[in-house]
Amino acid sequence: MSSSIWCIGKNYSLHAKELAEPVEKEPLVFLKSVHCLVPSGGKIDLPCFSSNIEYEAELAFLFDEDLEFSQITIALDLTARDIQSVSKKKGLPWTLAKSFKQSCPLGRWLPYKNSEAIDFSLQVNGTLRQNGNSSDMLFSVTDIKKYLKKHFPVRPGDIVLTGTPEGISKVLPGDLASVYLGNTLMGSWSFS
């Protein structure tokens, strides 16, 4: 069982641009509770306290016993954007916006082969919404792993979300979201 979900914010320049925010000089790290995880095939109930939950498809990695990334999948970092905007303006933590119930749908794990150029995508109701490649990250997979190991108490079984490319969009009741690693379906979730 994972003990932490380490998340990297604004790791793609075009995503920072669509949020009208500057890029970071070092990785921006926040946490999600492991109790937010939803396996593929799950149904997600949108929270009643937000009127703007948005999709963020992200590459996700799993730390092994040697604190190396041994597994890869795709996650959705669901974000209550209206709540996050208020928190940012007040200088408050993003916990309610990022770590609410069922806010981290997670696809099935596959072995990771140490590539720095990984294609991934999100389709909503069969329409492509996000299309990314890890080579476009501001901080590479290797950079993120080194940064986390240097600054934080990472442990085997911890999950790392590496940021989302541009193309975030609002989640609507009735949506079916599917995430792909290359052409391989990694997970799907329905929303209500």
N, C-alpha and C positions, 0 to 999 in steps of 0.2 A: 504494500500500500504506500502510495506517495505521501510525503509529509508536507511538501510545499509546492506551490506552482509559482515559479519566478517568471515574470512577464516583462518584456522590453517594449517601451512605448516609443512612438514616432521613429521607427527604425528604417523607414522608406521616405525619401525626400518628397516624393509626390503626395504621400499621405499627409505629411506635415503641411504641405502647401494647401491641400484641400481643407485642412482645419484652420488655415491662416495662422500657423504657428511656426516659429523658427525651428531649425534642426538643432539637435543637441550635440554638444562637444564630447560627451561620453554617454554610455548607455543609461537611459532613464528606466529605472527598475521599480516595479510595484508588484504586489502579491495578490493572488486570488486564493481563496480557501479550497482545499481539495474536496470539500463537501459540495462544491459547485459543479463537479464533474457529471456529465450526462453521457453514457455510452451511446454508440450508434444505434439507431432504431428507436431512440427514446422520444417521448412527446414532451414538449417544453411549454409550460404555462407562463405567459408573459406577466411580469409583475404589475400590480395595480398602481404603484406609486410613480410610474414613469409613462410619459406619452411618446417617448422617442427612444426605443431600443434599437440599436444598430448592429449589423453584422460586421465582424472583423475576422476574416480568415487568416490563419497564421500557421507557419510551420511549427511543430512542437517536437521536442526531443526529450529523451529519458536518460538521466544519469544512471550509470551502472555501478558495480561495486568498486571500480577503479576511478570513479568520478569522470568517466568519459561518456560521450553520447553514443549509446549502443542501439537505440531504437528511434524511429521517426514516425510521425503521423501528422495529421492536420487537425487543428482545433478551431473553434469559433470563440473568440473573446467577445462575448456579447457585452455591449456597453450601453448604459442608460445615459445617452448623450446630454439630455437636458439636465440631469442631476450632476454630471461631470462638469458641465459648463459653469454651473453655480458654484461648485466646489473649487474650481480653478480660480474664479473671480475672488473668492473669499480666502484663498490660500489654504484650503482644507484638504484632507486626504480624499482619495477617490474610492474608498472602500464600498460605499453604497452603490456607486455607479458601475463598479467592476466586479464585485464579489457577492452579488445577490444570488438567491437560490436559482439553480440550473443555469448559471451564466457561463459555463465552460463545457459545451459539447465537445467531445474528444473522440476522434476516429480510432480505428484499430491500429495497433502497432506493427511496424515492419522493421527488419534489420536496417541499420543505417550504415552506408558505405563511405562516409567521409567525403562527400561531394560538397563543393561550394557553389554549385550551379544547379539548383533544384526547382523545377517547375511545379506550381500548385495553383488550384483555382477553386472558386465557389460558384455554384449554380443555384439559383433560386427559382423554383417552379420551372426548371428546364432552361432558364435563360442565364447566360454567363454574366456574373456581377463583378467578380474580382479575378484577376489573372496576374500571378506574380512569379518572380524568380529570385531565389536567394542571392544571386550575384548582384542584385540591385539594393541589397541592404547597406545601410550606412555603416553598421557594425556587423562583420561577418559572423558566421556560425562559430568559427574558432575564436574570434575576438570576444564574443558573448560568453562562451564557456570559460575562457581565461579570466574575464572580468568578474564573473560570478564566483569562481573558485577563489579569487584573490580577496574579495570584499565580503562574502556572505558565507554562512554555515551550511553550504549545500551538502546534501546527503544522498546516498544511493536511493533510487526510486523517486527523487524529485523530478518534476516536469518543468521544462523551459519553453515558454512561448516567445517567439522571436520578432514579433511586430507584424503589422499588416500593410499590404500595398494599398494604393489608391483604389477608390471604387466602393467605399463603405456605403451602406444603404439601410433604410429603415426596415425593421422586421414587422410584418403584418400578420394578424391571425389568419390561419389557413395556409401560410407559406410552407413549402417543403424545401429545405436547404440541403444540398449535397456537396461534399468536398472531395477533391481529387488531388492525388499526388501523381503528376504527369497525367496519364490516361487511366490510372487506377482509382476506382471509387474507394474512398477510405471511410466514409460515414454519411448518414442522412438522418435528419430530424424534422419532425413536424411541429408547428407552433399553434397555440390556441390562446 
